[in-house]
């Protein structure tokens, strides 16, 4: 009866969903530091654990002839200094010419990602990764983390930023197919492909979509285009596979709740669409059995300029994953990983000297006075330090959740 009531509540909430449901998140709320164990989960034999993580600029140290990846090369790489000298901004020109990206530093970054994955408990069956340059560096990450299989897109994006999925098969879980979904934009600007990877789990078809939609620097209509192409592919797959097919879409959607038109409210969650997807995080936050919720921020990314958390990284699922039948989204399993070691206290000046505003000042204190306060935010990876204790992780927080067979 309790599950039925929760399901009816979710249906009502989603039918009347508006962007304002999420837009009211308080700016920079105090996120208490939770004990590590609330973020750690195992995986039962009837469960599938999935992680989604924007790992922030995971590049190898080789030149890709088709991409603008000159910055991410050793300082003495042929042609790098010539490229740097042609940068118009003197600040960027100097940084480029002095930035030395080597395979030793690539390994440092891989090890930081491994610390996060190791922390959260049993190894996820799948990890969706965002901001990965190519197959070479994804193969290095897969080897570091212990994954036998990986798939990555090869998008026309000029920077060479792609999305990938690492996974291990196991009894009951088998891989079947994958597709890169090209999304054209009206501007003609090259973008990033969407990735769909298909599995069969205990006889049921399951697809995982990995997304990295255009950033907030780009127009809303480009994120709308991504949503439209994702929705179209879901329609095709649903028709081809029938009602037993389930799908999960994860990744960095770069979409604010306040956007109009809104890719989620107007397309992905539109109740008039027969295959509309449900917001798994909204569903998960109704759980009374999730010990991590009191320590969960209202988003995965903190905008320093706006002093606000945003839900750039999301998990959206087909309706048959929340109907409490067969394969289901495990409501109490949702985690936004935010332990103390992945955060730092940002010293935010309210009315202080202009030269101090907006600077990332790491400090061990938890609150402040005299015109400033401390906000605990993600500990972004520092590409310029050789000090392991100061390397950080990413500007995005990872999401972990589980599917379960009843």
WOJOCOR-V354377 format. One record per residue. N is the residue number from 1. SS is DSSP state (H for helix, E for strand, L for the rest). OMEGA is omega in whole degrees, 0 to 359 (none if undefined). NEAR is the number of other C-alpha atoms within 12 Angstrom. Layout:
n->[N | N]
ss->[SS | SS]
omega->[OMEGA | OMEGA]
near->[NEAR | NEAR]
This chain:
n->[1 | 2 | 3 | 4 | 5 | 6 | 7 | 8 | 9 | 10 | 11 | 12 | 13 | 14 | 15 | 16 | 17 | 18 | 19 | 20 | 21 | 22 | 23 | 24 | 25 | 26 | 27 | 28 | 29 | 30 | 31 | 32 | 33 | 34 | 35 | 36 | 37 | 38 | 39 | 40 | 41 | 42 | 43 | 44 | 45 | 46 | 47 | 48 | 49 | 50 | 51 | 52 | 53 | 54 | 55 | 56 | 57 | 58 | 59 | 60 | 61 | 62 | 63 | 64 | 65 | 66 | 67 | 68 | 69 | 70 | 71 | 72 | 73 | 74 | 75 | 76 | 77 | 78 | 79 | 80 | 81 | 82 | 83 | 84 | 85 | 86 | 87 | 88 | 89 | 90 | 91 | 92 | 93 | 94 | 95 | 96 | 97 | 98 | 99 | 100 | 101 | 102 | 103 | 104 | 105 | 106 | 107 | 108 | 109 | 110 | 111 | 112 | 113 | 114 | 115 | 116 | 117 | 118 | 119 | 120 | 121 | 122 | 123 | 124 | 125 | 126 | 127 | 128 | 129 | 130 | 131 | 132 | 133 | 134 | 135 | 136 | 137 | 138 | 139 | 140 | 141 | 142 | 143 | 144 | 145 | 146 | 147 | 148 | 149 | 150 | 151 | 152 | 153 | 154 | 155 | 156 | 157 | 158 | 159 | 160 | 161 | 162 | 163 | 164 | 165 | 166 | 167 | 168 | 169 | 170 | 171 | 172 | 173 | 174 | 175 | 176 | 177 | 178 | 179 | 180 | 181 | 182 | 183 | 184 | 185 | 186 | 187 | 188 | 189 | 190 | 191 | 192 | 193 | 194 | 195 | 196 | 197 | 198 | 199 | 200 | 201 | 202 | 203 | 204 | 205 | 206 | 207 | 208 | 209 | 210 | 211 | 212 | 213 | 214 | 215 | 216 | 217 | 218 | 219 | 220 | 221 | 222 | 223 | 224 | 225 | 226 | 227 | 228 | 229 | 230 | 231 | 232 | 233 | 234 | 235 | 236 | 237 | 238 | 239 | 240 | 241 | 242 | 243 | 244 | 245 | 246 | 247 | 248 | 249 | 250 | 251 | 252 | 253 | 254 | 255 | 256 | 257 | 258 | 259 | 260 | 261 | 262 | 263 | 264 | 265 | 266 | 267 | 268 | 269 | 270 | 271 | 272 | 273 | 274 | 275 | 276 | 277 | 278 | 279 | 280 | 281 | 282 | 283 | 284 | 285 | 286 | 287 | 288 | 289 | 290 | 291 | 292 | 293 | 294 | 295 | 296 | 297 | 298 | 299 | 300 | 301 | 302 | 303 | 304 | 305 | 306 | 307 | 308 | 309 | 310 | 311 | 312 | 313 | 314 | 315 | 316 | 317 | 318 | 319 | 320 | 321 | 322 | 323 | 324 | 325 | 326 | 327 | 328 | 329 | 330 | 331 | 332 | 333 | 334 | 335 | 336 | 337 | 338 | 339 | 340 | 341 | 342 | 343 | 344 | 345 | 346 | 347 | 348 | 349 | 350 | 351 | 352 | 353 | 354 | 355 | 356 | 357 | 358 | 359 | 360 | 361 | 362 | 363 | 364 | 365 | 366 | 367 | 368 | 369 | 370 | 371 | 372 | 373 | 374 | 375 | 376 | 377 | 378 | 379 | 380 | 381 | 382 | 383 | 384 | 385 | 386 | 387 | 388 | 389 | 390 | 391 | 392 | 393 | 394 | 395 | 396 | 397 | 398 | 399 | 400 | 401 | 402 | 403 | 404 | 405 | 406]
ss->[L | H | H | H | H | H | H | H | H | H | H | H | H | H | H | L | L | L | L | H | H | H | H | L | L | L | L | L | L | L | L | L | L | L | L | H | H | H | H | L | E | L | L | L | L | L | E | E | E | E | E | E | E | E | E | E | E | E | L | L | L | L | L | L | L | L | L | L | L | H | H | H | L | L | L | L | L | L | L | H | H | H | H | H | H | L | L | L | L | H | H | H | H | H | H | H | H | H | L | L | L | L | H | H | H | H | H | H | H | H | H | H | H | H | H | H | H | H | H | L | E | L | L | L | L | E | E | E | E | E | E | E | L | L | H | H | H | H | H | H | H | H | H | H | H | L | L | L | E | E | E | E | L | L | L | L | L | L | L | L | L | E | E | E | E | E | E | L | L | E | L | L | E | E | E | E | E | E | E | E | E | L | L | L | L | L | L | L | L | L | L | L | L | E | E | E | E | E | E | E | E | L | L | E | E | E | E | E | E | E | E | E | L | L | L | L | L | L | L | H | H | H | H | H | H | H | H | H | H | H | H | H | H | H | H | H | H | H | H | H | H | L | L | L | L | E | E | E | E | E | E | E | L | L | L | L | L | L | L | L | L | L | L | H | H | H | H | H | L | L | L | L | L | L | L | L | L | E | E | H | H | H | H | H | L | L | L | L | L | L | L | L | H | H | H | L | L | L | L | L | E | E | E | L | L | L | L | E | E | E | L | L | E | E | E | E | E | L | H | H | H | L | L | L | L | L | E | E | E | L | H | H | H | L | E | E | L | L | L | H | H | H | E | E | E | E | E | E | E | L | L | L | L | H | H | H | L | L | L | L | L | E | E | L | L | L | L | L | L | L | L | E | E | E | E | E | E | E | L | L | L | L | L | L | L | L | L | H | H | H | L | L | L | L | L | E | L | L | E | E | E | E | E | E | E | L]
omega->[180 | 180 | 180 | 179 | 178 | 181 | 179 | 178 | 181 | 180 | 179 | 182 | 182 | 178 | 181 | 181 | 173 | 178 | 183 | 178 | 183 | 186 | 184 | 180 | 183 | 178 | 176 | 178 | 176 | 178 | 182 | 178 | 181 | 174 | 185 | 187 | 181 | 180 | 188 | 180 | 170 | 179 | 179 | 184 | 180 | 184 | 176 | 181 | 182 | 178 | 177 | 189 | 168 | 189 | 174 | 169 | 175 | 180 | 168 | 184 | 179 | 178 | 171 | 187 | 184 | 188 | 177 | 183 | 183 | 180 | 188 | 178 | 174 | 185 | 182 | 179 | 180 | 177 | 184 | 184 | 176 | 178 | 183 | 183 | 179 | 176 | 186 | 181 | 181 | 179 | 180 | 179 | 180 | 181 | 181 | 184 | 182 | 184 | 186 | 183 | 185 | 179 | 172 | 180 | 173 | 180 | 176 | 182 | 177 | 181 | 177 | 176 | 180 | 179 | 180 | 182 | 179 | 184 | 193 | 176 | 180 | 184 | 176 | 176 | 178 | 171 | 173 | 183 | 181 | 182 | 176 | 188 | 189 | 182 | 182 | 183 | 176 | 177 | 177 | 178 | 180 | 178 | 179 | 185 | 178 | 177 | 183 | 185 | 176 | 179 | 180 | 176 | 174 | 188 | 175 | 178 | 188 | 181 | 183 | 180 | 181 | 177 | 181 | 176 | 173 | 181 | 170 | 174 | 179 | 179 | 181 | 181 | 179 | 177 | 180 | 187 | 173 | 179 | 170 | 184 | 181 | 181 | 177 | 178 | 180 | 182 | 185 | 180 | 178 | 181 | 182 | 179 | 167 | 181 | 172 | 177 | 186 | 179 | 166 | 181 | 182 | 176 | 182 | 178 | 182 | 177 | 177 | 178 | 177 | 188 | 166 | 185 | 181 | 185 | 179 | 175 | 182 | 184 | 181 | 185 | 177 | 175 | 174 | 179 | 178 | 179 | 181 | 180 | 175 | 180 | 179 | 180 | 178 | 177 | 180 | 182 | 179 | 179 | 183 | 188 | 178 | 189 | 180 | 180 | 177 | 180 | 176 | 174 | 182 | 175 | 181 | 183 | 175 | 185 | 177 | 180 | 183 | 184 | 174 | 354 | 186 | 184 | 180 | 182 | 186 | 184 | 190 | 181 | 184 | 184 | 179 | 178 | 186 | 181 | 183 | 181 | 181 | 179 | 185 | 179 | 177 | 178 | 183 | 183 | 175 | 182 | 174 | 183 | 181 | 184 | 183 | 186 | 179 | 183 | 184 | 178 | 181 | 178 | 181 | 185 | 180 | 176 | 180 | 183 | 184 | 183 | 184 | 172 | 177 | 182 | 180 | 179 | 186 | 172 | 177 | 191 | 175 | 187 | 181 | 175 | 176 | 181 | 177 | 178 | 176 | 179 | 182 | 171 | 182 | 190 | 186 | 186 | 186 | 178 | 160 | 187 | 181 | 176 | 185 | 186 | 178 | 183 | 169 | 180 | 179 | 182 | 186 | 179 | 178 | 181 | 184 | 180 | 181 | 182 | 181 | 185 | 174 | 180 | 177 | 181 | 181 | 184 | 182 | 181 | 182 | 176 | 185 | 179 | 177 | 172 | 176 | 176 | 180 | 177 | 179 | 186 | 179 | 180 | 183 | 179 | 180 | 183 | 188 | 182 | 172 | 181 | 183 | 183 | 182 | 186 | 180 | 188 | 180 | 175 | 175 | 173 | 179 | 176 | 176 | 176 | 182 | 165 | 184 | 171 | 181 | none]
near->[8 | 11 | 19 | 14 | 14 | 23 | 27 | 18 | 21 | 28 | 24 | 15 | 20 | 29 | 22 | 17 | 27 | 25 | 25 | 16 | 18 | 26 | 21 | 19 | 21 | 18 | 23 | 30 | 24 | 24 | 30 | 23 | 28 | 24 | 19 | 21 | 21 | 28 | 36 | 31 | 32 | 25 | 23 | 20 | 19 | 22 | 31 | 39 | 38 | 44 | 47 | 49 | 49 | 42 | 44 | 33 | 37 | 44 | 43 | 36 | 31 | 28 | 26 | 24 | 12 | 17 | 23 | 22 | 31 | 38 | 39 | 36 | 32 | 28 | 26 | 23 | 24 | 14 | 19 | 29 | 24 | 17 | 24 | 30 | 21 | 17 | 19 | 12 | 12 | 13 | 13 | 17 | 21 | 20 | 22 | 30 | 28 | 22 | 26 | 27 | 35 | 24 | 22 | 16 | 29 | 31 | 25 | 33 | 39 | 35 | 27 | 34 | 37 | 28 | 22 | 40 | 41 | 22 | 27 | 35 | 27 | 26 | 31 | 39 | 40 | 44 | 47 | 50 | 48 | 45 | 42 | 41 | 42 | 38 | 29 | 26 | 34 | 41 | 28 | 32 | 39 | 32 | 21 | 24 | 30 | 23 | 26 | 23 | 27 | 34 | 39 | 41 | 38 | 32 | 32 | 26 | 31 | 20 | 28 | 36 | 41 | 45 | 49 | 51 | 49 | 39 | 38 | 28 | 23 | 22 | 16 | 19 | 26 | 23 | 32 | 19 | 18 | 24 | 25 | 30 | 33 | 26 | 35 | 26 | 24 | 17 | 13 | 11 | 17 | 24 | 34 | 41 | 36 | 48 | 41 | 37 | 40 | 31 | 32 | 27 | 31 | 25 | 19 | 27 | 30 | 39 | 36 | 46 | 51 | 49 | 50 | 46 | 47 | 37 | 22 | 20 | 12 | 19 | 23 | 28 | 26 | 33 | 41 | 32 | 34 | 41 | 40 | 31 | 30 | 42 | 36 | 22 | 28 | 35 | 25 | 15 | 30 | 25 | 16 | 14 | 20 | 18 | 20 | 26 | 32 | 44 | 46 | 45 | 40 | 47 | 44 | 45 | 45 | 39 | 40 | 37 | 30 | 22 | 23 | 20 | 22 | 31 | 35 | 43 | 33 | 27 | 30 | 40 | 33 | 26 | 23 | 15 | 22 | 20 | 31 | 36 | 41 | 41 | 39 | 40 | 38 | 31 | 36 | 35 | 28 | 24 | 27 | 18 | 16 | 26 | 25 | 34 | 31 | 24 | 28 | 35 | 40 | 35 | 43 | 39 | 42 | 33 | 25 | 25 | 17 | 14 | 27 | 27 | 36 | 36 | 36 | 38 | 44 | 49 | 46 | 40 | 39 | 37 | 35 | 31 | 35 | 38 | 28 | 24 | 20 | 23 | 32 | 34 | 40 | 39 | 35 | 29 | 41 | 41 | 45 | 43 | 48 | 44 | 34 | 27 | 28 | 35 | 38 | 33 | 32 | 34 | 32 | 35 | 27 | 21 | 15 | 17 | 14 | 12 | 11 | 17 | 21 | 24 | 20 | 24 | 22 | 22 | 19 | 17 | 17 | 24 | 20 | 18 | 15 | 14 | 17 | 24 | 27 | 33 | 39 | 41 | 48 | 36 | 36 | 33 | 34 | 24 | 30 | 21 | 17 | 17 | 13 | 18 | 15 | 22 | 28 | 36 | 40 | 37 | 34 | 43 | 46 | 46 | 43 | 49 | 48 | 38 | 41 | 27 | 25 | 18]
